[in-house]
């Protein structure tokens, strides 16, 4: 494994410092000075690693995607040829646990989402992330036998999970984890069954 350069380590330190701050407060209350202080670097050094605040935010989107990709790949490692309902349930369990019921994901992501309306660089990073996950879900649905309906099912699941994440970010007591997983599993199974029967 290649050794990470000092500059790359410092950039990562700064990006995840921003993540930690977004867990605590809104993006409008975070300054470059705050990020530097949390990262443990002098304020002026930030501009050596990033040309703008927007670049730090867009790099955070990419870092979050890489982290979740790694977790997803670990989950998928033994499921290249999907055969069972259990595989689907574990995929949904991953999304429920790591996205909907994550104590930090919703707050961080929706700060980034809001900034995406204002900053082209951040919007581009978010668009790339959305497409990446939609493509991955489409691949999974194709393995499940959904055929030409796979892209639509991927978009639908993405939208439902995002909606649940927003709901729980605003009202943490609104959802029960096991019931959410059960209903999501039922919805996906029903959609897959209808898709394979040609009724969609």
Secondary structure, 3 states (H helix, E strand, C coil): CCCCCHHHHHHHHHHHHHHHHHHHCCHHHCCHHHHHHHHCCCHHHHHHHCCCHHHHHHHHHHHHHHHHHHHHHHHHCCCCCCCCHHHHHHHHHHHHHHHHCCCCHHHHHHHHHHHHCCCHHHHHHHHHHHHHHHHHHHHHHHHCCCHHHHHHHHHHHHHHHHHHHHHHHHCHHHCCHHHHHHHHHHHHHHHHHHHHHCCC
